[in-house]
Amino acid sequence: MTIEKFLRLQRIQTLYLSVIIALGILLCITPVLTLTSPPTAPEHRVYELSADGIEEISPAINHGILEAPIELPGLWGLMLTSILISVLAFADLWLVHNRILQARFNILLAILCLGYYGILYMYIWFIRQNFGLDWMPTVWAALPLICFVLTIEAIRCILKDEMRVRASHRLRVKK
């Protein structure tokens, strides 16, 4: 790696995108919702929803038989979105020479971060309709929002870099 490439990688948006990659990976493995049975239910059951599925925290035993956990079809949406956030941010790191394309990738990344909440809402709606469970977000549910804010900041820095480069080109042309 030449010194010029190293210096280009030291821009602040590289730091933002690196944090987004780490948060996206963390989002794949951490639970974003805690699901509990309603107070009127005969047994109190607690589940955690993460990108890789639903896991029961407090298994209930009915007359010596362990009940099967909740089966949710199509939980791949959260995992796919989490992985895409990390992959898109990683691909975005290597577009240092094409700042406009990098800014467009970041806009797509911001939409994807907000889309995570849309998918999560669909799962919450499905769980409420079919299983009647109450839900509560965990601290980890804020990770896509943090990624969204970091993406907006990265877009601002990229466009600021583009303006500096264009200004320097105008100065060179005038001489």
PLY file of the C-alpha trace (Angstrom):
ply
format ascii 1.0
element vertex 175
property float x
property float y
property float z
element edge 174
property int vertex1
property int vertex2
end_header
0.00 0.00 0.00
1.47 3.32 -1.01
1.53 6.32 1.29
-0.99 8.13 -0.90
-3.53 5.30 -0.55
-2.87 5.15 3.18
-3.55 8.87 3.55
-6.78 8.57 1.56
-7.95 5.82 3.91
-7.42 8.13 6.88
-10.46 10.27 6.12
-13.10 10.58 8.84
-15.76 8.81 6.77
-13.52 5.73 6.81
-13.83 5.73 10.58
-17.62 6.12 10.35
-17.90 3.27 7.86
-15.65 1.03 9.98
-17.89 1.58 12.99
-20.94 0.80 10.83
-19.33 -2.49 9.77
-18.70 -3.44 13.41
-22.22 -2.46 14.47
-23.73 -4.40 11.55
-21.86 -7.53 12.61
-22.94 -6.97 16.21
-26.52 -6.59 14.99
-26.35 -10.11 13.52
-25.73 -11.73 16.90
-27.49 -9.59 19.52
-31.17 -9.78 20.51
-33.20 -6.72 19.52
-36.53 -7.60 21.17
-37.68 -9.24 24.35
-41.00 -11.00 23.93
-43.08 -11.92 26.97
-46.34 -13.70 27.41
-49.23 -11.46 28.49
-50.09 -11.26 32.20
-53.32 -13.21 31.58
-51.41 -16.21 30.23
-51.28 -19.33 32.43
-47.48 -19.39 32.25
-44.97 -16.59 32.03
-42.63 -17.15 29.10
-39.83 -14.91 27.88
-38.22 -15.00 24.43
-35.50 -12.99 22.70
-35.71 -12.10 19.01
-32.43 -11.66 17.18
-31.42 -11.82 13.54
-30.79 -15.54 13.78
-34.18 -16.41 15.30
-36.17 -16.60 18.50
-34.69 -18.12 21.60
-36.58 -18.91 24.76
-34.95 -17.52 27.89
-37.23 -19.08 30.49
-38.50 -22.42 29.21
-41.81 -23.44 30.71
-42.52 -27.03 31.51
-46.12 -28.24 31.24
-46.61 -31.49 33.08
-43.08 -32.66 32.32
-43.26 -31.79 28.61
-41.11 -28.94 27.31
-43.10 -26.84 24.85
-41.64 -26.09 21.46
-40.38 -22.54 20.93
-42.23 -20.13 18.68
-41.73 -20.85 15.01
-41.59 -17.71 12.88
-41.45 -18.18 9.13
-39.13 -15.93 7.17
-36.84 -14.64 9.91
-34.14 -14.37 7.27
-35.13 -10.71 6.66
-33.40 -9.38 9.75
-30.28 -11.46 9.13
-30.10 -10.44 5.48
-30.53 -6.76 6.33
-27.89 -6.95 9.06
-25.41 -8.64 6.75
-26.17 -6.20 3.92
-25.48 -3.24 6.21
-22.00 -4.59 6.97
-21.23 -5.68 3.40
-22.41 -2.42 1.86
-20.38 -0.38 4.35
-17.32 -2.53 3.61
-17.75 -2.11 -0.14
-18.21 1.60 0.44
-14.79 1.80 2.08
-13.08 0.90 -1.18
-14.78 3.56 -3.29
-12.36 6.28 -2.16
-11.58 7.36 -5.72
-15.22 7.80 -6.74
-16.75 10.01 -4.06
-20.08 10.54 -5.82
-20.64 6.78 -6.12
-19.54 6.43 -2.50
-22.15 9.01 -1.44
-24.82 7.12 -3.41
-23.84 3.86 -1.73
-24.18 5.63 1.61
-27.68 6.82 0.73
-28.58 3.20 -0.04
-26.99 2.20 3.26
-29.07 4.80 5.14
-32.26 3.49 3.52
-31.23 -0.04 4.46
-30.71 0.99 8.10
-34.23 2.41 8.22
-35.54 -0.61 6.34
-34.32 -2.78 9.21
-36.91 -1.12 11.41
-39.60 -1.74 8.79
-38.78 -5.45 8.76
-38.65 -5.51 12.55
-42.07 -3.85 12.71
-43.50 -6.53 10.41
-42.19 -9.23 12.77
-43.63 -7.41 15.80
-47.00 -7.12 14.08
-46.95 -10.83 13.13
-46.01 -11.88 16.67
-48.73 -9.72 18.23
-51.38 -11.02 15.82
-50.51 -14.71 15.95
-49.05 -15.29 19.41
-50.32 -12.37 21.49
-46.91 -11.73 23.01
-45.90 -8.36 24.42
-42.65 -6.92 23.18
-40.01 -4.58 24.47
-36.95 -3.40 22.52
-33.51 -4.05 23.95
-30.63 -1.60 23.92
-29.30 -3.37 20.82
-32.38 -2.30 18.85
-30.81 1.16 18.59
-27.88 -0.12 16.50
-29.54 0.49 13.09
-30.40 4.03 14.20
-26.77 4.62 15.21
-25.68 3.21 11.83
-28.14 5.57 10.13
-26.70 8.62 11.92
-23.13 7.55 11.15
-24.08 7.03 7.51
-25.53 10.55 7.28
-22.33 11.92 8.82
-20.25 9.91 6.34
-22.31 11.35 3.46
-21.66 14.86 4.72
-17.91 14.21 4.94
-17.78 12.60 1.49
-19.60 15.52 -0.12
-17.35 17.95 1.74
-14.31 16.10 0.33
-15.81 16.29 -3.14
-16.30 20.03 -2.81
-12.65 20.44 -1.71
-11.40 18.41 -4.66
-13.50 20.42 -7.13
-12.32 23.67 -5.56
-8.70 22.59 -5.89
-9.30 21.68 -9.55
-10.73 25.16 -10.17
-7.65 26.72 -8.59
-5.34 24.62 -10.75
-7.22 25.52 -13.92
-7.07 29.27 -13.17
-3.30 29.29 -12.86
0 1
1 2
2 3
3 4
4 5
5 6
6 7
7 8
8 9
9 10
10 11
11 12
12 13
13 14
14 15
15 16
16 17
17 18
18 19
19 20
20 21
21 22
22 23
23 24
24 25
25 26
26 27
27 28
28 29
29 30
30 31
31 32
32 33
33 34
34 35
35 36
36 37
37 38
38 39
39 40
40 41
41 42
42 43
43 44
44 45
45 46
46 47
47 48
48 49
49 50
50 51
51 52
52 53
53 54
54 55
55 56
56 57
57 58
58 59
59 60
60 61
61 62
62 63
63 64
64 65
65 66
66 67
67 68
68 69
69 70
70 71
71 72
72 73
73 74
74 75
75 76
76 77
77 78
78 79
79 80
80 81
81 82
82 83
83 84
84 85
85 86
86 87
87 88
88 89
89 90
90 91
91 92
92 93
93 94
94 95
95 96
96 97
97 98
98 99
99 100
100 101
101 102
102 103
103 104
104 105
105 106
106 107
107 108
108 109
109 110
110 111
111 112
112 113
113 114
114 115
115 116
116 117
117 118
118 119
119 120
120 121
121 122
122 123
123 124
124 125
125 126
126 127
127 128
128 129
129 130
130 131
131 132
132 133
133 134
134 135
135 136
136 137
137 138
138 139
139 140
140 141
141 142
142 143
143 144
144 145
145 146
146 147
147 148
148 149
149 150
150 151
151 152
152 153
153 154
154 155
155 156
156 157
157 158
158 159
159 160
160 161
161 162
162 163
163 164
164 165
165 166
166 167
167 168
168 169
169 170
170 171
171 172
172 173
173 174
